[in-house]
Amino acid sequence: MDCLENANGDSMKKIGIMTLYKNNVNYGGLLQAYALQQAVQTILGDTGECVQISYSMSTTPFKEKLKHSLQYRSWGETLGMAMNQLKKILDSRTKNINLLARKKSFQEFEASIPHTETAYTFRTIAECADEFTHLITGSDQVWNGGVDLSSFCLDFAAESTKKISYAASSASTKFGKWQDEIFRKELPKFTAISIREKSVASYFKEMSGREVTVVLDPVFLFSKEEWHRVSQKPKIDAPYIFCYLLGNSAEQHERAKEIARENNCKLVTVPYLNGYNQLDDDFGDVQLESADPREFLGWIENAAAIVTDSFHATAFSLIFNKPFWVLPRFKNQKSINNNHRVTDILEQVGLLDCFSNRSNRISAPDYSNANIILNTGVKQSYGFLKAALGETEC
C-alpha cells in the first residue's frame, strides 16, 4: 500500500466508504452518505482523506428479488410490489421523463460528495483494495443480502487495511443461512463493528464473535444548524403537511389525506422513488417529482408536520424537532419485525408514541429529553468513529 503524506511528510490515512451511494435516488441514502463522508473528513482534518467508493449495485434476477422480498413481506405485499413494477414498465413515456428529471437532480448532489473517479462493481471492486488504509461500510441497508453483500462486508480489502462498520443496517430482523455464512466469515476480520439498530445487535455479536456498538445514523452527526445550511427553502405560502411514503398501503395514503384535511393544510407529497406507484396518482395538492436532496430537507424543515414511513424522514423530523407521524410500512410476520428501523430510533429517544399515534391533530412532541438523548448519542457515535480511526498501519 502506498501511503499518502501531508506537507510535513507524515503518513496520512486514506479512508474509503462503501455505502449505497452511486446512482442512489433515495433521499436518505444519499444524505447519510454525504453526512458520513463529511463527518469522517472533519475527524481526519489534514491527517487524511475520505472518499465515497463509487460502487454500482449488481442486477438481481427476478427470482432472487422475489425470494428476498418474501423474507420481509407477506405474499400479498410482494404481489402488490410486483404489480406496481409491471405497471411501471407499461406506463407512459411521461412518467419516464419525470423519473429522468429526478435522477438528474440526484446526480448533481451525488457529484458534490468526494468520491473515487473509477466506478467499481462486484467483479472489479478488488482493484481498489490497495488504495486505502481504512475501509468503512455503512450506513443504511448495506447488510441486506444479494450478490453485493460480500462487498459490503469488505471481503475485497487488503490484509493490512483496517475494516470498520459504521451504523450498518439491514431491512429485517430475520437473516438467511447464506447471509449467516458471509457474516461469520467476514465480520471477525473487522477492527470495529457498529450497527444502527439495537434489535439486531445480538445477532451481529454472534456472527462476528466481537463486541458490537449501537450508534446513530450518520445524518445525526450533523446538527440542525448544519443541515439548515444544506437545505433549500421551498417556495410555498400556505401551511402544509409533508408526506413521504415508501410503502404500498392505500390505508396509509388515505390517512395522510385525512391528516392534512383535518389540520387545514395542503398536502405535499413525493411520488415513489424507484419507479411508479399507482397510489401516487393525484395524491397530494403538490407533488415533488424531481426535488433534489437539498429541497427534500427544506420541505421537512419548513413543514407544519410530517407523515412518513421512512427511517430518514423520521430522523430529519427528529433533527428539526418537527411534529410528525410515523406510519407502519410493513405488516410484521410472527417473530419478524420489518419496521424495526423506525421503531428502534423512536424507542431510543422516548418518542415511540409517534409510531402508534391515532390522532390526526398536529401535536408537537416534547423534545426536551429526546434532544438530550440524541446529543449524548452523537458524542458516543463520534467517539466510536474516532477510536476506530485512531491508528494507521502503512
C-alpha positions in Angstrom: 0.0 0.0 0.0 1.4 3.4 -1.0 0.8 5.8 1.9 -0.2 9.4 1.4 1.9 12.1 3.0 1.0 15.6 4.2 3.1 18.7 3.8 5.2 17.7 6.8 6.0 14.3 5.3 3.8 12.5 7.8 1.8 9.4 6.7 -1.8 10.1 6.0 -4.9 8.0 6.3 -6.9 7.2 3.2 -10.5 6.3 4.0 -12.9 4.6 1.6 -16.6 4.4 2.4 -18.7 1.6 1.0 -22.4 2.6 1.1 -25.4 2.9 -1.1 -24.1 6.0 -2.9 -23.7 5.7 -6.6 -26.9 6.2 -8.7 -29.0 6.3 -5.5 -32.3 8.1 -5.9 -33.3 7.6 -2.3 -33.1 10.9 -0.2 -32.0 9.2 3.0 -29.4 7.0 1.3 -27.7 9.9 -0.4 -27.9 12.3 2.6 -26.4 9.7 5.0 -23.6 9.1 2.5 -22.9 12.9 2.5 -23.0 13.1 6.2 -20.7 10.2 6.9 -18.0 11.4 4.4 -18.2 14.9 5.9 -18.0 13.7 9.5 -15.0 11.4 8.8 -13.2 14.1 6.9 -13.8 16.5 9.9 -12.3 14.0 12.3 -9.3 13.5 10.0 -8.6 17.2 9.3 -5.3 17.4 7.4 -4.2 14.0 8.6 -6.0 12.2 5.8 -8.6 12.0 3.1 -12.0 10.4 3.0 -14.0 9.5 -0.2 -17.0 7.5 -1.1 -16.2 4.4 -3.2 -18.3 4.6 -6.4 -19.9 1.2 -6.4 -22.6 0.0 -8.8 -25.0 -2.5 -7.4 -25.4 -5.7 -9.3 -28.6 -6.5 -11.2 -30.6 -9.1 -9.2 -32.6 -11.7 -11.2 -36.4 -11.5 -10.6 -36.4 -14.9 -8.9 -33.9 -13.7 -6.4 -35.8 -10.5 -5.8 -38.9 -12.5 -5.1 -37.1 -14.8 -2.7 -35.5 -11.8 -0.9 -38.9 -9.9 -0.7 -40.6 -12.9 0.9 -38.2 -12.9 3.8 -39.5 -9.5 4.8 -43.0 -9.2 3.4 -46.2 -11.2 3.1 -47.3 -12.8 -0.2 -49.9 -10.0 -0.6 -47.4 -7.2 -0.2 -44.9 -8.9 -2.5 -47.6 -9.4 -5.2 -48.5 -5.7 -4.8 -44.9 -4.7 -5.4 -44.6 -6.9 -8.4 -47.8 -5.5 -9.9 -46.5 -1.9 -9.4 -43.3 -2.9 -11.2 -45.3 -4.2 -14.1 -47.4 -1.0 -14.1 -44.1 1.0 -14.2 -42.9 -1.0 -17.3 -46.3 -0.5 -19.1 -46.7 3.2 -18.1 -46.5 6.1 -20.4 -43.4 8.0 -21.5 -44.4 11.0 -19.4 -43.6 9.1 -16.1 -40.2 8.1 -17.5 -39.4 11.7 -18.3 -40.2 12.7 -14.7 -38.0 9.9 -13.4 -35.2 11.1 -15.6 -35.5 14.6 -14.2 -35.4 13.2 -10.7 -32.3 11.1 -11.4 -30.6 14.2 -12.9 -31.2 16.2 -9.7 -29.8 13.4 -7.6 -26.8 13.0 -9.7 -25.8 16.7 -9.2 -25.9 16.2 -5.4 -24.1 12.9 -5.7 -21.3 14.5 -7.7 -20.8 17.1 -4.9 -19.6 14.3 -2.5 -15.9 13.4 -2.8 -15.7 10.0 -4.5 -13.5 7.7 -6.5 -13.3 8.6 -10.2 -13.5 4.9 -11.1 -16.8 3.2 -10.6 -16.5 -0.4 -9.4 -18.7 -3.5 -9.4 -18.9 -6.8 -7.6 -16.4 -8.2 -10.1 -13.9 -5.3 -10.1 -14.0 -3.9 -6.5 -10.8 -5.7 -5.5 -8.9 -3.4 -7.9 -9.2 -0.6 -5.3 -8.1 -2.7 -2.3 -4.6 -1.2 -2.1 -5.7 2.4 -2.2 -7.0 2.6 1.3 -5.6 2.4 4.8 -9.1 2.1 6.2 -12.5 1.0 4.8 -15.8 1.8 6.3 -19.1 0.0 5.4 -22.3 1.7 6.2 -24.6 3.3 7.0 -28.1 2.4 5.6 -29.1 -1.0 4.4 -25.7 -2.3 3.4 -26.2 -5.7 5.1 -29.4 -6.8 3.3 -28.2 -9.5 1.0 -27.8 -10.3 -2.7 -24.5 -10.8 -4.5 -23.2 -7.5 -3.2 -23.3 -8.5 0.5 -19.7 -9.8 0.5 -18.5 -6.4 -1.0 -20.3 -4.6 1.8 -18.7 -6.9 4.3 -15.4 -5.6 2.8 -14.1 -9.0 1.6 -12.0 -7.3 -1.0 -9.9 -5.4 1.5 -6.1 -5.8 1.6 -4.8 -7.7 4.6 -3.3 -4.6 6.1 -6.4 -2.4 5.7 -8.5 -1.7 8.8 -12.1 -2.6 8.3 -14.9 -0.7 10.2 -18.7 -0.8 10.0 -20.5 2.4 11.0 -24.2 2.2 11.7 -24.6 -0.7 9.3 -28.3 -1.6 8.9 -30.5 -4.3 7.5 -34.0 -4.5 6.1 -35.3 -7.0 8.6 -34.6 -8.8 11.9 -34.5 -12.1 10.0 -31.5 -13.4 8.1 -30.9 -16.4 5.8 -28.3 -19.1 6.0 -26.4 -17.7 3.1 -26.2 -14.3 5.0 -25.0 -16.1 8.1 -22.2 -17.8 6.2 -20.9 -14.4 4.8 -21.2 -12.7 8.2 -19.4 -15.5 10.1 -16.6 -15.5 7.6 -16.0 -11.7 7.1 -17.1 -9.9 10.3 -14.4 -11.4 12.6 -11.8 -9.7 10.4 -13.2 -6.2 11.3 -11.3 -3.8 13.5 -14.5 -2.3 14.9 -18.2 -3.1 14.3 -21.1 -0.8 14.9 -24.7 -1.1 13.8 -27.7 1.2 13.7 -30.5 -0.9 15.2 -30.3 -2.3 18.7 -32.8 -5.1 17.8 -30.1 -6.9 15.7 -27.1 -6.3 18.0 -27.2 -9.8 19.5 -27.3 -11.4 16.0 -24.2 -9.5 14.8 -22.4 -10.2 18.0 -23.0 -13.9 17.5 -21.9 -13.7 13.8 -18.7 -11.8 14.5 -17.7 -13.1 17.9 -17.0 -9.4 18.7 -18.4 -6.6 20.7 -21.0 -4.7 18.7 -21.7 -1.0 19.3 -25.0 0.7 18.5 -24.5 4.1 17.1 -26.6 6.8 15.4 -27.2 7.1 11.7 -24.7 9.5 10.1 -27.4 12.1 9.5 -27.5 12.7 13.3 -23.8 13.6 13.2 -24.9 17.0 11.7 -26.7 19.5 13.9 -30.0 21.2 13.0 -28.0 24.3 12.2 -25.6 22.4 9.9 -28.5 20.8 8.0 -30.2 24.1 7.7 -27.2 25.4 5.7 -27.5 22.4 3.4 -31.3 22.7 2.9 -33.1 24.8 0.3 -36.3 26.6 1.5 -39.4 25.7 -0.6 -41.5 28.3 -2.3 -44.9 27.9 -0.8 -47.1 30.3 1.1 -49.7 28.1 2.7 -49.1 25.8 5.7 -48.5 22.2 4.5 -48.1 18.6 5.7 -45.1 17.0 4.1 -45.8 13.3 3.2 -43.0 10.9 2.3 -44.3 7.3 2.0 -42.3 4.4 0.5 -44.8 1.7 1.2 -47.7 0.3 -0.8 -50.6 0.8 1.6 -53.8 2.5 0.4 -54.8 2.9 4.0 -51.6 5.0 4.8 -52.1 7.2 1.8 -55.7 7.9 2.9 -54.5 8.6 6.4 -52.1 11.3 5.1 -55.0 12.9 3.3 -57.1 12.9 6.4 -54.3 14.5 8.5 -53.9 17.3 6.0 -57.6 17.9 5.7 -58.3 17.9 9.5 -55.4 20.4 10.0 -56.4 22.7 7.1 -53.1 22.2 5.4 -52.0 21.5 1.9 -50.6 18.0 1.3 -47.2 18.0 -0.3 -46.1 14.5 -1.5 -43.1 12.7 -3.1 -44.0 10.1 -5.6 -42.4 6.6 -5.2 -38.7 6.9 -5.7 -37.8 3.7 -7.6 -40.5 3.8 -10.2 -44.3 4.1 -10.5 -46.8 3.5 -7.7 -50.5 3.9 -8.8 -51.3 5.1 -5.3 -49.4 8.3 -6.2 -51.9 9.2 -8.9 -53.5 12.5 -7.9 -52.0 12.1 -4.4 -51.5 15.4 -2.8 -52.0 19.1 -3.6 -48.3 19.4 -4.6 -46.2 16.6 -6.0 -42.5 16.8 -5.9 -41.4 14.7 -8.9 -37.8 15.9 -9.2 -36.9 17.6 -5.9 -33.2 17.1 -5.0 -31.9 16.1 -1.5 -31.4 19.8 -0.5 -35.0 20.6 -1.4 -36.2 17.5 0.5 -34.5 18.8 3.6 -36.2 22.2 3.1 -39.6 20.7 2.7 -39.2 18.8 6.0 -37.7 21.8 7.9 -40.5 24.2 6.9 -43.5 21.8 7.2 -46.3 22.1 9.7 -45.8 18.4 10.3 -44.5 15.3 8.6 -46.2 12.0 7.7 -43.9 9.2 6.7 -43.0 5.5 6.9 -39.3 6.2 6.1 -36.4 6.0 8.6 -34.6 9.1 7.3 -37.7 11.3 7.1 -38.2 10.3 10.7 -34.6 11.1 11.5 -34.8 14.6 10.0 -38.1 15.2 11.7 -36.3 14.5 15.0 -33.3 16.7 14.0 -35.6 19.6 13.1 -37.8 19.0 16.1 -41.0 18.7 14.0 -44.4 17.3 14.8 -44.7 14.0 12.9 -46.5 10.7 12.4 -44.6 7.5 11.5 -46.9 5.0 9.8 -46.0 1.3 9.6 -44.7 0.4 6.2 -44.8 -3.4 6.7 -47.1 -5.9 8.4 -44.9 -7.8 10.8 -44.9 -11.5 10.5 -44.6 -13.7 13.6 -41.1 -13.0 15.0 -40.0 -10.8 12.1 -40.1 -7.0 12.8 -39.8 -5.2 9.5 -40.5 -1.8 11.0 -37.5 -2.1 13.4 -35.5 0.7 11.7 -38.0 3.4 12.8 -39.3 1.8 16.0 -35.7 1.4 17.3 -34.8 5.1 17.0 -38.2 6.2 18.3 -37.9 3.9 21.3 -34.3 5.1 21.9 -35.4 8.8 22.1 -38.6 8.1 24.0 -41.0 9.1 21.2 -42.5 5.7 20.3 -45.9 7.2 20.6 -45.3 8.9 17.3 -45.5 5.5 15.7 -48.8 4.4 17.4 -50.4 7.9 17.4 -54.0 7.5 16.2 -54.9 11.2 16.5 -54.9 13.3 13.3 -54.4 16.6 15.1 -51.0 18.2 14.9 -49.3 18.0 18.3 -45.6 18.7 18.8 -43.7 16.0 20.8 -41.8 17.0 23.9 -38.3 17.2 22.5 -36.6 18.2 25.8 -35.5 14.7 26.8 -35.2 13.4 23.2 -32.7 16.1 22.4 -30.6 15.2 25.4 -30.6 11.6 24.4 -29.6 12.5 20.8 -26.8 14.8 21.9 -25.4 12.1 24.1 -25.7 9.6 21.2 -23.9 12.0 18.8 -21.0 12.2 21.2 -20.8 8.5 21.6 -21.1 7.9 17.9 -18.2 10.4 17.2 -16.3 8.6 19.9 -16.7 5.3 18.2 -15.5 6.7 14.9 -12.5 8.5 16.4 -11.4 5.3 18.3 -11.9 3.1 15.2 -9.8 5.6 13.1 -7.2 6.2 15.7 -4.3 4.2 14.3 -2.9 3.9 10.8 -1.0 1.0 9.6 1.0 1.6 6.4 
